[in-house]
Amino acid sequence: MSEVTKKNVCNICAKEFSRKDALQRHIESVHNKKKFKCPICEQEISRKDLLDRHIKKFHNREPSDVYKQARQEAKQEPKVEPKVEPFTKTILA
């Protein structure tokens, strides 16, 4: 049986990976602390593939449907104008 050569090494912790995409995913989730928020329950999860699995398992929905619905709702939210207080000048004697 041939041995898998691990050529992709994390320059932060020296962990080795056989695929470049696995190394990239490791850096984003472990070292950059990138989080993906569930649009349903707002739980933060370290990887997109784990978020997809979370949505299927805990919400019994297809992730693509959930993301599509979240995008549509974001477009429909009314823009709230910031309240601006009138400027008043105070003179101290």
C-alpha positions as a Python dict, from the first residue, in 0.01 Angstrom:
ca = {
    (1, 'M'): (0, 0, 0),
    (2, 'S'): (134, 345, -88),
    (3, 'E'): (189, 602, 179),
    (4, 'V'): (14, 941, 147),
    (5, 'T'): (266, 1224, 129),
    (6, 'K'): (171, 1524, 340),
    (7, 'K'): (307, 1830, 164),
    (8, 'N'): (87, 2101, 308),
    (9, 'V'): (219, 2224, 642),
    (10, 'C'): (61, 2492, 859),
    (11, 'N'): (316, 2770, 907),
    (12, 'I'): (166, 2851, 1248),
    (13, 'C'): (149, 2514, 1426),
    (14, 'A'): (333, 2281, 1181),
    (15, 'K'): (36, 2045, 1146),
    (16, 'E'): (51, 1855, 818),
    (17, 'F'): (-228, 1799, 565),
    (18, 'S'): (-245, 1589, 251),
    (19, 'R'): (-463, 1844, 69),
    (20, 'K'): (-424, 2219, 32),
    (21, 'D'): (-796, 2284, 93),
    (22, 'A'): (-776, 2097, 425),
    (23, 'L'): (-484, 2317, 531),
    (24, 'Q'): (-678, 2631, 433),
    (25, 'R'): (-984, 2514, 628),
    (26, 'H'): (-761, 2442, 929),
    (27, 'I'): (-607, 2791, 922),
    (28, 'E'): (-945, 2963, 891),
    (29, 'S'): (-1119, 2765, 1165),
    (30, 'V'): (-833, 2721, 1415),
    (31, 'H'): (-602, 3018, 1378),
    (32, 'N'): (-822, 3288, 1224),
    (33, 'K'): (-1118, 3186, 1444),
    (34, 'K'): (-1361, 3236, 1154),
    (35, 'K'): (-1716, 3153, 1266),
    (36, 'F'): (-2034, 3083, 1075),
    (37, 'K'): (-2359, 3184, 1244),
    (38, 'C'): (-2668, 2966, 1208),
    (39, 'P'): (-2944, 3183, 1056),
    (40, 'I'): (-3206, 2996, 1261),
    (41, 'C'): (-3065, 2978, 1616),
    (42, 'E'): (-2758, 3204, 1581),
    (43, 'Q'): (-2519, 2938, 1716),
    (44, 'E'): (-2164, 3006, 1599),
    (45, 'I'): (-1986, 2715, 1433),
    (46, 'S'): (-1623, 2698, 1321),
    (47, 'R'): (-1671, 2552, 971),
    (48, 'K'): (-1928, 2591, 694),
    (49, 'D'): (-1959, 2215, 640),
    (50, 'L'): (-2032, 2172, 1012),
    (51, 'L'): (-2291, 2449, 995),
    (52, 'D'): (-2462, 2267, 706),
    (53, 'R'): (-2466, 1947, 911),
    (54, 'H'): (-2601, 2139, 1214),
    (55, 'I'): (-2889, 2282, 1007),
    (56, 'K'): (-2982, 1938, 873),
    (57, 'K'): (-2954, 1761, 1208),
    (58, 'F'): (-3100, 2013, 1454),
    (59, 'H'): (-3340, 2209, 1234),
    (60, 'N'): (-3433, 1932, 989),
    (61, 'R'): (-3397, 2167, 691),
    (62, 'E'): (-3186, 2187, 379),
    (63, 'P'): (-2905, 2440, 427),
    (64, 'S'): (-2948, 2591, 78),
    (65, 'D'): (-3314, 2666, 157),
    (66, 'V'): (-3221, 2825, 490),
    (67, 'Y'): (-2953, 3045, 331),
    (68, 'K'): (-3187, 3151, 51),
    (69, 'Q'): (-3457, 3248, 302),
    (70, 'A'): (-3204, 3441, 514),
    (71, 'R'): (-3087, 3639, 208),
    (72, 'Q'): (-3447, 3725, 115),
    (73, 'E'): (-3526, 3838, 469),
    (74, 'A'): (-3212, 4053, 479),
    (75, 'K'): (-3324, 4232, 162),
    (76, 'Q'): (-3669, 4303, 309),
    (77, 'E'): (-3553, 4449, 641),
    (78, 'P'): (-3628, 4821, 653),
    (79, 'K'): (-3332, 5050, 676),
    (80, 'V'): (-3332, 5235, 1005),
    (81, 'E'): (-3211, 5591, 985),
    (82, 'P'): (-2991, 5692, 1276),
    (83, 'K'): (-3145, 5945, 1509),
    (84, 'V'): (-2950, 6268, 1494),
    (85, 'E'): (-2972, 6502, 1788),
    (86, 'P'): (-2968, 6874, 1706),
    (87, 'F'): (-2637, 7043, 1773),
    (88, 'T'): (-2639, 7283, 2064),
    (89, 'K'): (-2352, 7505, 2164),
    (90, 'T'): (-2285, 7548, 2532),
    (91, 'I'): (-2080, 7843, 2645),
    (92, 'L'): (-1915, 7812, 2983),
    (93, 'A'): (-1859, 8138, 3169),
}
